[in-house]
């Protein structure tokens, strides 16, 4: 299992390394990254998710155990992280929220889906789609709402929370999300057997093929900017003390790469030991993804403290090359 996962994961990280390397070229200025990111998120990734859902075998449905255990493990771990940062490390609300996000929110879309499809095969497409949707809903909807409630006058939250603002957050993250609609349309096609003309299917295949390499390439491009942002902020007067930063980073890295996946494994073995291997492994791998690149933007915008998150992204991405295969060898079915 170790070598199977390692060989499945390595090509994905090689694409990330290529993206990181070309970020030094003048042919790839900073303006390229946002444009590629928009293409991947709004075009290629939805096409991939539509494809894997529309062609999935749904005869057995989506296991309820997969859904509720993934939700419980993620929410419970986020709560534990909040308590550790707020009451054990005694940092302020903003940094506690940012720490919770960085330790709990993995790169389930741009890295999780390619890793799961590469390791488990295309038959895991529906499981990967559902897994990333759960994690994204929890954090991309829940975190901004939580930040509004706990920091009503903090960065990005100049107004007190209201039903309207919360409704807008939910709308933007769900109803306006192309990822959500791609899965809904794909589900409709497979459930009702809607015939799709071959030219449209072929077009979807072409676009979907760009999702995994495009997403990984964007991650590679973003890593250099992430390092630069981190070094710049560390040189400023607003950087947190070195000892506190080391403690914070240690909790983020160990929590994201080890504690969350092990909590997920424990709950699965305790409450759903008979869960099909594909769904079991998907839940564990999604939990083991390195810190999401989106987490930096959310932490910076909603709490004003994105520096630790930026560093966590770089460290967890590097460690995941080794830790994912080790985790697979130890706990995957």
BAMARKE-398059 format. One record per residue (C-alpha): residue number from 0; x, y, z. Coordinates in nm, 2 decimals, m for minus. Example, Ala and Ser with C-alpha at 12.3 -4.5 7.8 and 13.67 -1.06 7.14 Angstrom:
! BAMARKE-398059
<fifi num="0" px="1.23" py="m0.45" pz="0.78"/>
<fifi num="1" px="1.37" py="m0.11" pz="0.71"/>
***
This chain:
! BAMARKE-398059
<fifi num="0" px="0.00" py="0.00" pz="0.00"/>
<fifi num="1" px="0.29" py="0.24" pz="0.08"/>
<fifi num="2" px="0.44" py="0.21" pz="m0.26"/>
<fifi num="3" px="0.10" py="0.22" pz="m0.44"/>
<fifi num="4" px="0.01" py="0.55" pz="m0.27"/>
<fifi num="5" px="0.36" py="0.69" pz="m0.30"/>
<fifi num="6" px="0.37" py="0.62" pz="m0.68"/>
<fifi num="7" px="0.02" py="0.76" pz="m0.71"/>
<fifi num="8" px="0.10" py="1.08" pz="m0.52"/>
<fifi num="9" px="0.45" py="1.15" pz="m0.65"/>
<fifi num="10" px="0.34" py="1.26" pz="m1.01"/>
<fifi num="11" px="0.09" py="1.50" pz="m0.85"/>
<fifi num="12" px="0.36" py="1.66" pz="m0.64"/>
<fifi num="13" px="0.60" py="1.67" pz="m0.93"/>
<fifi num="14" px="0.34" py="1.89" pz="m1.11"/>
<fifi num="15" px="0.33" py="2.12" pz="m0.80"/>
<fifi num="16" px="0.71" py="2.14" pz="m0.81"/>
<fifi num="17" px="0.70" py="2.24" pz="m1.17"/>
<fifi num="18" px="0.45" py="2.51" pz="m1.09"/>
<fifi num="19" px="0.68" py="2.63" pz="m0.81"/>
<fifi num="20" px="0.99" py="2.63" pz="m1.04"/>
<fifi num="21" px="0.83" py="2.83" pz="m1.32"/>
<fifi num="22" px="0.70" py="3.09" pz="m1.07"/>
<fifi num="23" px="1.06" py="3.22" pz="m1.09"/>
<fifi num="24" px="1.03" py="3.28" pz="m1.46"/>
<fifi num="25" px="0.92" py="3.63" pz="m1.59"/>
<fifi num="26" px="0.68" py="3.44" pz="m1.82"/>
<fifi num="27" px="0.48" py="3.37" pz="m1.51"/>
<fifi num="28" px="0.42" py="3.70" pz="m1.33"/>
<fifi num="29" px="0.20" py="3.72" pz="m1.02"/>
<fifi num="30" px="m0.10" py="3.81" pz="m1.24"/>
<fifi num="31" px="m0.09" py="3.46" pz="m1.39"/>
<fifi num="32" px="m0.19" py="3.28" pz="m1.07"/>
<fifi num="33" px="m0.53" py="3.44" pz="m1.02"/>
<fifi num="34" px="m0.62" py="3.38" pz="m1.38"/>
<fifi num="35" px="m0.53" py="3.01" pz="m1.37"/>
<fifi num="36" px="m0.71" py="2.98" pz="m1.04"/>
<fifi num="37" px="m1.03" py="3.12" pz="m1.18"/>
<fifi num="38" px="m1.01" py="2.88" pz="m1.48"/>
<fifi num="39" px="m0.95" py="2.58" pz="m1.25"/>
<fifi num="40" px="m1.22" py="2.67" pz="m1.00"/>
<fifi num="41" px="m1.49" py="2.79" pz="m1.23"/>
<fifi num="42" px="m1.43" py="2.57" pz="m1.54"/>
<fifi num="43" px="m1.20" py="2.27" pz="m1.51"/>
<fifi num="44" px="m1.29" py="2.15" pz="m1.15"/>
<fifi num="45" px="m1.66" py="2.17" pz="m1.21"/>
<fifi num="46" px="m1.62" py="1.97" pz="m1.53"/>
<fifi num="47" px="m1.42" py="1.70" pz="m1.35"/>
<fifi num="48" px="m1.68" py="1.68" pz="m1.06"/>
<fifi num="49" px="m1.97" py="1.66" pz="m1.31"/>
<fifi num="50" px="m1.79" py="1.39" pz="m1.50"/>
<fifi num="51" px="m1.71" py="1.17" pz="m1.20"/>
<fifi num="52" px="m2.06" py="1.21" pz="m1.05"/>
<fifi num="53" px="m2.25" py="1.16" pz="m1.37"/>
<fifi num="54" px="m2.06" py="0.84" pz="m1.45"/>
<fifi num="55" px="m2.07" py="0.70" pz="m1.09"/>
<fifi num="56" px="m2.23" py="0.39" pz="m0.98"/>
<fifi num="57" px="m2.50" py="0.51" pz="m0.73"/>
<fifi num="58" px="m2.68" py="0.19" pz="m0.70"/>
<fifi num="59" px="m2.58" py="0.17" pz="m0.33"/>
<fifi num="60" px="m2.61" py="0.54" pz="m0.27"/>
<fifi num="61" px="m2.39" py="0.75" pz="m0.04"/>
<fifi num="62" px="m2.33" py="0.57" pz="0.29"/>
<fifi num="63" px="m2.48" py="0.77" pz="0.58"/>
<fifi num="64" px="m2.19" py="0.66" pz="0.80"/>
<fifi num="65" px="m1.95" py="0.83" pz="0.57"/>
<fifi num="66" px="m2.14" py="1.16" pz="0.58"/>
<fifi num="67" px="m2.20" py="1.19" pz="0.96"/>
<fifi num="68" px="m1.86" py="1.06" pz="1.07"/>
<fifi num="69" px="m1.69" py="1.31" pz="0.83"/>
<fifi num="70" px="m1.90" py="1.59" pz="0.96"/>
<fifi num="71" px="m1.85" py="1.49" pz="1.33"/>
<fifi num="72" px="m1.48" py="1.44" pz="1.30"/>
<fifi num="73" px="m1.42" py="1.77" pz="1.13"/>
<fifi num="74" px="m1.64" py="1.98" pz="1.36"/>
<fifi num="75" px="m1.52" py="1.81" pz="1.68"/>
<fifi num="76" px="m1.15" py="1.85" pz="1.58"/>
<fifi num="77" px="m1.21" py="2.22" pz="1.49"/>
<fifi num="78" px="m1.36" py="2.27" pz="1.84"/>
<fifi num="79" px="m1.07" py="2.10" pz="2.00"/>
<fifi num="80" px="m0.83" py="2.32" pz="1.80"/>
<fifi num="81" px="m1.01" py="2.64" pz="1.90"/>
<fifi num="82" px="m0.99" py="2.54" pz="2.27"/>
<fifi num="83" px="m0.62" py="2.46" pz="2.24"/>
<fifi num="84" px="m0.53" py="2.79" pz="2.08"/>
<fifi num="85" px="m0.76" py="3.00" pz="2.29"/>
<fifi num="86" px="m0.72" py="2.85" pz="2.64"/>
<fifi num="87" px="m0.40" py="2.65" pz="2.63"/>
<fifi num="88" px="m0.18" py="2.89" pz="2.42"/>
<fifi num="89" px="m0.39" py="3.19" pz="2.54"/>
<fifi num="90" px="m0.39" py="3.37" pz="2.21"/>
<fifi num="91" px="m0.65" py="3.62" pz="2.11"/>
<fifi num="92" px="m0.97" py="3.54" pz="1.93"/>
<fifi num="93" px="m0.84" py="3.63" pz="1.58"/>
<fifi num="94" px="m0.54" py="3.41" pz="1.61"/>
<fifi num="95" px="m0.74" py="3.13" pz="1.77"/>
<fifi num="96" px="m0.98" py="3.13" pz="1.48"/>
<fifi num="97" px="m0.70" py="3.14" pz="1.22"/>
<fifi num="98" px="m0.52" py="2.86" pz="1.40"/>
<fifi num="99" px="m0.84" py="2.65" pz="1.41"/>
<fifi num="100" px="m0.89" py="2.71" pz="1.04"/>
<fifi num="101" px="m0.53" py="2.62" pz="0.95"/>
<fifi num="102" px="m0.53" py="2.30" pz="1.15"/>
<fifi num="103" px="m0.87" py="2.18" pz="1.03"/>
<fifi num="104" px="m0.92" py="2.29" pz="0.67"/>
<fifi num="105" px="m0.74" py="2.08" pz="0.42"/>
<fifi num="106" px="m0.68" py="2.13" pz="0.05"/>
<fifi num="107" px="m0.97" py="1.89" pz="m0.04"/>
<fifi num="108" px="m1.05" py="2.03" pz="m0.38"/>
<fifi num="109" px="m0.72" py="2.11" pz="m0.56"/>
<fifi num="110" px="m0.52" py="1.83" pz="m0.40"/>
<fifi num="111" px="m0.77" py="1.60" pz="m0.24"/>
<fifi num="112" px="m0.96" py="1.51" pz="m0.55"/>
<fifi num="113" px="m0.65" py="1.44" pz="m0.77"/>
<fifi num="114" px="m0.49" py="1.24" pz="m0.49"/>
<fifi num="115" px="m0.80" py="1.02" pz="m0.43"/>
<fifi num="116" px="m0.86" py="0.97" pz="m0.80"/>
<fifi num="117" px="m0.50" py="0.89" pz="m0.85"/>
<fifi num="118" px="m0.48" py="0.64" pz="m0.56"/>
<fifi num="119" px="m0.83" py="0.49" pz="m0.55"/>
<fifi num="120" px="m0.92" py="0.52" pz="m0.92"/>
<fifi num="121" px="m1.21" py="0.69" pz="m1.10"/>
<fifi num="122" px="m1.46" py="0.47" pz="m0.92"/>
<fifi num="123" px="m1.39" py="0.69" pz="m0.61"/>
<fifi num="124" px="m1.51" py="1.00" pz="m0.79"/>
<fifi num="125" px="m1.84" py="1.03" pz="m0.61"/>
<fifi num="126" px="m1.68" py="0.97" pz="m0.28"/>
<fifi num="127" px="m1.41" py="1.23" pz="m0.35"/>
<fifi num="128" px="m1.68" py="1.48" pz="m0.46"/>
<fifi num="129" px="m1.89" py="1.43" pz="m0.15"/>
<fifi num="130" px="m1.59" py="1.44" pz="0.08"/>
<fifi num="131" px="m1.46" py="1.77" pz="m0.05"/>
<fifi num="132" px="m1.81" py="1.92" pz="m0.05"/>
<fifi num="133" px="m1.85" py="1.84" pz="0.32"/>
<fifi num="134" px="m1.52" py="2.00" pz="0.42"/>
<fifi num="135" px="m1.58" py="2.30" pz="0.20"/>
<fifi num="136" px="m1.93" py="2.37" pz="0.33"/>
<fifi num="137" px="m1.81" py="2.34" pz="0.69"/>
<fifi num="138" px="m1.53" py="2.59" pz="0.65"/>
<fifi num="139" px="m1.62" py="2.81" pz="0.36"/>
<fifi num="140" px="m1.97" py="2.87" pz="0.50"/>
<fifi num="141" px="m1.91" py="2.81" pz="0.87"/>
<fifi num="142" px="m1.59" py="3.00" pz="0.92"/>
<fifi num="143" px="m1.70" py="3.34" pz="0.78"/>
<fifi num="144" px="m2.02" py="3.32" pz="0.99"/>
<fifi num="145" px="m1.82" py="3.23" pz="1.30"/>
<fifi num="146" px="m1.58" py="3.51" pz="1.24"/>
<fifi num="147" px="m1.87" py="3.76" pz="1.20"/>
<fifi num="148" px="m2.02" py="3.64" pz="1.53"/>
<fifi num="149" px="m1.70" py="3.63" pz="1.73"/>
<fifi num="150" px="m1.52" py="3.93" pz="1.57"/>
<fifi num="151" px="m1.80" py="4.17" pz="1.46"/>
<fifi num="152" px="m1.56" py="4.46" pz="1.44"/>
<fifi num="153" px="m1.25" py="4.27" pz="1.33"/>
<fifi num="154" px="m1.08" py="4.28" pz="0.99"/>
<fifi num="155" px="m1.33" py="4.23" pz="0.71"/>
<fifi num="156" px="m1.62" py="4.25" pz="0.96"/>
<fifi num="157" px="m1.68" py="4.62" pz="1.00"/>
<fifi num="158" px="m2.05" py="4.57" pz="1.07"/>
<fifi num="159" px="m2.23" py="4.36" pz="1.33"/>
<fifi num="160" px="m2.35" py="4.02" pz="1.22"/>
<fifi num="161" px="m2.70" py="4.01" pz="1.07"/>
<fifi num="162" px="m2.93" py="3.75" pz="0.91"/>
<fifi num="163" px="m2.87" py="3.92" pz="0.58"/>
<fifi num="164" px="m2.49" py="3.90" pz="0.59"/>
<fifi num="165" px="m2.51" py="3.54" pz="0.70"/>
<fifi num="166" px="m2.75" py="3.46" pz="0.42"/>
<fifi num="167" px="m2.52" py="3.62" pz="0.17"/>
<fifi num="168" px="m2.23" py="3.41" pz="0.30"/>
<fifi num="169" px="m2.43" py="3.09" pz="0.26"/>
<fifi num="170" px="m2.55" py="3.20" pz="m0.08"/>
<fifi num="171" px="m2.20" py="3.28" pz="m0.21"/>
<fifi num="172" px="m2.05" py="2.96" pz="m0.08"/>
<fifi num="173" px="m2.33" py="2.72" pz="m0.19"/>
<fifi num="174" px="m2.57" py="2.86" pz="m0.45"/>
<fifi num="175" px="m2.32" py="3.06" pz="m0.64"/>
<fifi num="176" px="m2.05" py="2.79" pz="m0.63"/>
<fifi num="177" px="m1.99" py="2.61" pz="m0.96"/>
<fifi num="178" px="m1.86" py="2.31" pz="m0.77"/>
<fifi num="179" px="m2.20" py="2.26" pz="m0.61"/>
<fifi num="180" px="m2.39" py="2.30" pz="m0.93"/>
<fifi num="181" px="m2.16" py="2.06" pz="m1.11"/>
<fifi num="182" px="m2.23" py="1.79" pz="m0.86"/>
<fifi num="183" px="m2.61" py="1.86" pz="m0.87"/>
<fifi num="184" px="m2.62" py="1.84" pz="m1.25"/>
<fifi num="185" px="m2.41" py="1.53" pz="m1.25"/>
<fifi num="186" px="m2.63" py="1.37" pz="m0.99"/>
<fifi num="187" px="m2.94" py="1.46" pz="m1.20"/>
<fifi num="188" px="m2.79" py="1.30" pz="m1.51"/>
<fifi num="189" px="m2.71" py="0.97" pz="m1.33"/>
<fifi num="190" px="m3.02" py="0.95" pz="m1.12"/>
<fifi num="191" px="m3.27" py="1.02" pz="m1.40"/>
<fifi num="192" px="m3.06" py="0.87" pz="m1.68"/>
<fifi num="193" px="m3.06" py="1.19" pz="m1.88"/>
<fifi num="194" px="m2.90" py="1.13" pz="m2.22"/>
<fifi num="195" px="m2.61" py="1.36" pz="m2.29"/>
<fifi num="196" px="m2.50" py="1.41" pz="m2.66"/>
<fifi num="197" px="m2.16" py="1.27" pz="m2.73"/>
<fifi num="198" px="m2.00" py="1.60" pz="m2.84"/>
<fifi num="199" px="m2.09" py="1.75" pz="m2.50"/>
<fifi num="200" px="m1.95" py="1.45" pz="m2.32"/>
<fifi num="201" px="m1.63" py="1.48" pz="m2.52"/>
<fifi num="202" px="m1.61" py="1.85" pz="m2.44"/>
<fifi num="203" px="m1.65" py="1.78" pz="m2.07"/>
<fifi num="204" px="m1.37" py="1.52" pz="m2.09"/>
<fifi num="205" px="m1.13" py="1.77" pz="m2.25"/>
<fifi num="206" px="m1.19" py="2.04" pz="m1.99"/>
<fifi num="207" px="m1.20" py="1.79" pz="m1.70"/>
<fifi num="208" px="m0.86" py="1.66" pz="m1.80"/>
<fifi num="209" px="m0.71" py="2.00" pz="m1.72"/>
<fifi num="210" px="m0.85" py="2.01" pz="m1.36"/>
<fifi num="211" px="m0.60" py="1.80" pz="m1.18"/>
<fifi num="212" px="m0.28" py="1.93" pz="m1.35"/>
<fifi num="213" px="m0.42" py="2.28" pz="m1.35"/>
<fifi num="214" px="m0.50" py="2.28" pz="m0.98"/>
<fifi num="215" px="m0.17" py="2.13" pz="m0.88"/>
<fifi num="216" px="0.02" py="2.37" pz="m1.10"/>
<fifi num="217" px="m0.16" py="2.66" pz="m0.93"/>
<fifi num="218" px="m0.07" py="2.53" pz="m0.59"/>
<fifi num="219" px="0.29" py="2.52" pz="m0.70"/>
<fifi num="220" px="0.27" py="2.88" pz="m0.82"/>
<fifi num="221" px="0.11" py="2.99" pz="m0.50"/>
<fifi num="222" px="0.37" py="2.83" pz="m0.28"/>
<fifi num="223" px="0.64" py="3.09" pz="m0.38"/>
<fifi num="224" px="0.40" py="3.38" pz="m0.31"/>
<fifi num="225" px="0.31" py="3.22" pz="0.02"/>
<fifi num="226" px="0.68" py="3.19" pz="0.13"/>
<fifi num="227" px="0.74" py="3.56" pz="0.02"/>
<fifi num="228" px="0.43" py="3.68" pz="0.22"/>
<fifi num="229" px="0.55" py="3.48" pz="0.53"/>
<fifi num="230" px="0.90" py="3.62" pz="0.51"/>
<fifi num="231" px="0.78" py="3.98" pz="0.46"/>
<fifi num="232" px="0.54" py="3.96" pz="0.76"/>
<fifi num="233" px="0.81" py="3.80" pz="0.98"/>
<fifi num="234" px="1.03" py="4.10" pz="0.91"/>
<fifi num="235" px="0.76" py="4.34" pz="1.02"/>
<fifi num="236" px="0.68" py="4.45" pz="1.37"/>
<fifi num="237" px="0.35" py="4.26" pz="1.37"/>
<fifi num="238" px="0.51" py="3.92" pz="1.36"/>
<fifi num="239" px="0.43" py="3.70" pz="1.66"/>
<fifi num="240" px="0.72" py="3.61" pz="1.89"/>
<fifi num="241" px="0.95" py="3.32" pz="1.78"/>
<fifi num="242" px="0.87" py="3.09" pz="2.07"/>
<fifi num="243" px="0.49" py="3.14" pz="2.04"/>
<fifi num="244" px="0.52" py="3.10" pz="1.66"/>
<fifi num="245" px="0.70" py="2.76" pz="1.70"/>
<fifi num="246" px="0.43" py="2.63" pz="1.94"/>
<fifi num="247" px="0.15" py="2.75" pz="1.71"/>
<fifi num="248" px="0.31" py="2.60" pz="1.40"/>
<fifi num="249" px="0.38" py="2.27" pz="1.58"/>
<fifi num="250" px="0.02" py="2.23" pz="1.67"/>
<fifi num="251" px="m0.10" py="2.33" pz="1.32"/>
<fifi num="252" px="0.13" py="2.08" pz="1.15"/>
<fifi num="253" px="0.08" py="1.78" pz="1.38"/>
<fifi num="254" px="m0.29" py="1.85" pz="1.41"/>
<fifi num="255" px="m0.35" py="1.87" pz="1.04"/>
<fifi num="256" px="m0.13" py="1.59" pz="0.92"/>
<fifi num="257" px="m0.17" py="1.34" pz="1.20"/>
<fifi num="258" px="m0.44" py="1.42" pz="1.46"/>
<fifi num="259" px="m0.73" py="1.49" pz="1.23"/>
<fifi num="260" px="m0.69" py="1.18" pz="1.01"/>
<fifi num="261" px="m0.63" py="0.97" pz="1.32"/>
<fifi num="262" px="m0.95" py="1.10" pz="1.48"/>
<fifi num="263" px="m1.14" py="1.02" pz="1.16"/>
<fifi num="264" px="m0.99" py="0.67" pz="1.16"/>
<fifi num="265" px="m1.09" py="0.62" pz="1.52"/>
<fifi num="266" px="m1.45" py="0.72" pz="1.46"/>
<fifi num="267" px="m1.47" py="0.51" pz="1.15"/>
<fifi num="268" px="m1.34" py="0.20" pz="1.33"/>
<fifi num="269" px="m1.56" py="0.27" pz="1.63"/>
<fifi num="270" px="m1.89" py="0.34" pz="1.46"/>
<fifi num="271" px="m1.86" py="0.21" pz="1.10"/>
<fifi num="272" px="m1.60" py="m0.08" pz="1.09"/>
<fifi num="273" px="m1.79" py="m0.24" pz="0.80"/>
<fifi num="274" px="m1.79" py="0.07" pz="0.58"/>
<fifi num="275" px="m1.68" py="0.00" pz="0.22"/>
<fifi num="276" px="m1.31" py="0.04" pz="0.17"/>
<fifi num="277" px="m1.35" py="0.31" pz="m0.10"/>
<fifi num="278" px="m1.56" py="0.54" pz="0.13"/>
<fifi num="279" px="m1.34" py="0.46" pz="0.44"/>
<fifi num="280" px="m1.02" py="0.55" pz="0.26"/>
<fifi num="281" px="m1.17" py="0.86" pz="0.10"/>
<fifi num="282" px="m1.28" py="1.00" pz="0.44"/>
<fifi num="283" px="m0.93" py="0.93" pz="0.58"/>
<fifi num="284" px="m0.74" py="1.08" pz="0.29"/>
<fifi num="285" px="m0.96" py="1.39" pz="0.28"/>
<fifi num="286" px="m0.88" py="1.45" pz="0.65"/>
<fifi num="287" px="m0.51" py="1.41" pz="0.58"/>
<fifi num="288" px="m0.48" py="1.67" pz="0.31"/>
<fifi num="289" px="m0.23" py="1.96" pz="0.38"/>
<fifi num="290" px="m0.36" py="2.30" pz="0.48"/>
<fifi num="291" px="m0.58" py="2.46" pz="0.22"/>
<fifi num="292" px="m0.44" py="2.75" pz="0.02"/>
<fifi num="293" px="m0.78" py="2.91" pz="0.06"/>
<fifi num="294" px="m0.73" py="2.91" pz="0.43"/>
<fifi num="295" px="m0.47" py="3.19" pz="0.40"/>
<fifi num="296" px="m0.71" py="3.42" pz="0.22"/>
<fifi num="297" px="m0.99" py="3.34" pz="0.47"/>
<fifi num="298" px="m0.77" py="3.38" pz="0.77"/>
<fifi num="299" px="m0.62" py="3.71" pz="0.65"/>
<fifi num="300" px="m0.96" py="3.86" pz="0.54"/>
<fifi num="301" px="m1.16" py="3.75" pz="0.84"/>
<fifi num="302" px="m0.91" py="3.77" pz="1.13"/>
<fifi num="303" px="m0.62" py="3.98" pz="0.99"/>
<fifi num="304" px="m0.37" py="3.70" pz="1.09"/>
<fifi num="305" px="m0.27" py="3.50" pz="0.79"/>
<fifi num="306" px="0.10" py="3.46" pz="0.85"/>
<fifi num="307" px="0.09" py="3.13" pz="1.05"/>
<fifi num="308" px="m0.15" py="2.99" pz="0.79"/>
<fifi num="309" px="0.08" py="3.08" pz="0.50"/>
<fifi num="310" px="0.37" py="2.90" pz="0.67"/>
<fifi num="311" px="0.15" py="2.60" pz="0.76"/>
<fifi num="312" px="0.05" py="2.56" pz="0.39"/>
<fifi num="313" px="0.42" py="2.53" pz="0.28"/>
<fifi num="314" px="0.52" py="2.29" pz="0.56"/>
<fifi num="315" px="0.22" py="2.06" pz="0.54"/>
<fifi num="316" px="0.24" py="2.04" pz="0.16"/>
<fifi num="317" px="0.61" py="1.94" pz="0.18"/>
<fifi num="318" px="0.54" py="1.68" pz="0.46"/>
<fifi num="319" px="0.24" py="1.53" pz="0.29"/>
<fifi num="320" px="0.46" py="1.37" pz="0.02"/>
<fifi num="321" px="0.59" py="1.13" pz="0.29"/>
<fifi num="322" px="0.31" py="1.13" pz="0.54"/>
<fifi num="323" px="0.03" py="1.04" pz="0.30"/>
<fifi num="324" px="0.19" py="0.71" pz="0.19"/>
<fifi num="325" px="0.28" py="0.63" pz="0.56"/>
<fifi num="326" px="m0.07" py="0.69" pz="0.67"/>
<fifi num="327" px="m0.20" py="0.48" pz="0.38"/>
<fifi num="328" px="0.02" py="0.19" pz="0.48"/>
<fifi num="329" px="m0.09" py="0.21" pz="0.85"/>
<fifi num="330" px="m0.46" py="0.28" pz="0.84"/>
<fifi num="331" px="m0.62" py="0.24" pz="0.50"/>
<fifi num="332" px="m0.82" py="m0.07" pz="0.42"/>
***
